Amino acid sequence: MVTSTQYDVFKEIMLSRASVKRYDPNHVMPSEKIDELLTLAASAPSSWNLQHWRYLVISKEEQKQKLLPIAFGQKQISEASIVVVILGDLESYRTAHQIYGDMVDQGLMTRELRDSLISQIEGAYADKIRSQMDATLNCGLTAMQLMLAAKSMGYDS
């Protein structure tokens, strides 16, 4: 059960998150904070637990400058301590055997359920449009989780 204090803190995080256009270009986000941020973001839900996202963290100025043209020249790209690019994995379904095989090995599901889920996944992702739509949807979920996690850590996005 969530307490009213926990709810109030979460509500404040949600309502205070905003799209920031200016960052302190001298701030350096520590690597342990980056790791924590990505761990929190990766706990987002995803279709069939396939985690359709891959993160690319860009912190070097010359790499940020290469992003500027595809980011429509937005200077927050070069000012931010890091830029997290979220890439959609269109072949995430290939991880299903490992994910569900591990769950069977741990006694968390039966082989029959694993086989049924893998059959559903392979059938769904035979459709490339569905694969792209799910990657987009799930990347959106992890992006939102990343932004809320950043805010809860005292960072803007």
Secondary structure, DSSP 8 states (H G I E B T S, - for coil): ---HHHHHHHHHHHHH--------TT----HHHHHHHHHHHTTS--GGG---EEEEEE-SHHHHHHHGGGGTT-THHHHSS-EEEEEE-TTGGGGHHHHHHHHHHTTSS-HHHHHHHHHHHHHHHTSHHHHHHHHHHHHHHHHHHHHHHHHHTT---
